[in-house]
Amino acid sequence: MRVEARQVALQSRSPQRPDDLLIEVEEADAAAVDQAIGLAREAASGWTAASALQRSAALGAAADTLAGAAAELTGLMVREVGKPLTEASAEVSRAVGILRYYAQQALDPDGETYPGPLPSALLLSRRRPRGVAGLITPWNFPIAIPLWKAAPALAFGNAVVLKPSPEATALALRLRELLAPALPDHLFQVLPGGAATGKAMLERVDCMSFTGSVTVGHQVAVAATERGIPSQAEMGGLNASIVLPDADAELAAKVIAGAAMGYAGQKCTATSRAIVVGDPGPFTEALVAAVQGLPVGDPAEQGTVVGPLITDQARRRVVEAAEEAVADGGRLLTGGAAPDRTGWFMAPTLVDGIATDARLAQEEVFGPIAVLLAAADEEAAVRIANGVRYGLVSSVFTGDLDRALRLADRLDTGLIRVNAPTSGVDYLAPFGGEKASSYGPREQGKAARDLYTSTRTITILPQEG
């Protein structure tokens, strides 16, 4: 007897009120993926033939629509992924900025000219779109990350098929609805689903951009390489902030506390390690006070900085990491337990006294937990900072520009920030890491076109009469 395959129901619930079901949809199976990509490919042919001015105008119109729906999207983001209100509002504003930035970049030069083999010959290169860009995105930046991938893909003439994280399904579907009036039919599509949906996409698209875990990112890169299509994978981080002796301890502590614990530490750019050069006492005291002063609570409230974790499983990982660190001889400075309240909340947690090779100092937990590590001098601080498999972002706190530049030259991360939180990202500049944190070309800024376009070199010789 033949058993018919059944589509899986996918649910998205609010992490602060798990009984609040936002949406329930069927997961896109291989047939649905095949149909969507076929329609996208048809739409891409017309979009590629459109002028750059038309593409620019469409992205500008999409930005205006998104700006008009800012309050609605902010509220939905707070509800679906538990992002604190202030951060959610800032993310929507950034998303509008991303669309407007790439609306202008669509008008940038699309190639270069070179000296030809003859004075009257023409040798040039031109950028062409790949076709259908597949995007797999996480829940923690549910509007900004899909758009910092989709906007350049669209600007350069591609169609887009997005598979969002299941925990951000409602936001992705609403984003599609908002963009639809500005774009040709089927040009931007959303396929709800899990790993099977992503795998089916990867087998059919012309390029792939992924943001998520190291394990899955490596699988995406291998599968894309086997197919012979370009890919990029932005993965984990175990980001370090180095505090030099001349730094303002209280100011550095305030910045690092927010970078480590804001949005419950659920950012690949969150600070996981604070490395203190010299006497750690004054900074440790200031950091504990700063962390304990962060408002924890309902993300819909204006002052909240630390909301819930995305799932109960995510919260358990943080609790277990704190317990393991203490069992290994570490000292719990603050936090370490889940409060007795509805939702997946966790007290912001700081640990010190563990070895640099302890699991908490080597592996990303993705939650509101950070470790303090002492370094005798700058050399030791750099060794500790670089002594992990990740290499996304690091920061240095100092008033000495020479020392900052010296350390910046030696830190093995894709982004280095001085007297600034590790968690900041500028969409007009290249974004990406080293080592296990990233694979493929950089995202954002003008670097984004490297994934979404290929280069054609054209030689034109004069016709001899």
Protein Blocks (a to p, Z undefined) as FASTA:
>chain_A
ZZdddddddddddfklmmlcfbdcddddfklmmmmmmmmmmmmmmmmmpcfklmmmmmmm
mmmmmmmmmmmmmmmmmmmnopafklmmmmmmmmmmmmmmmmmmmmgcfbdcdddfbfkb
ccddddddfbiacddddfklmmlmmmmmmmmmmmnopacdddddfklmmmmmmmmmmmmm
mpcehkaccdeddfklmmmmmmmmmbdcddddfklmmmmmmmmmmnopacdddddddddd
dddfkbcfklmmmmmmmmmmgghhpafkbcfbdcdehjfklmmmmmmmmmmmpccddfkb
mklmbdcdfbfklmmmmmmmmmmmmmnopacfbgjiacddedjdddddddehiafkbmkl
mpcfhiadddddddfblmlmmmmmmmcfbdfbccdddfbfklmmmmmmmpccfbdcehia
fkbccfkbccddehjlbgcjdeehjllmmmmpccdddddddddZZ
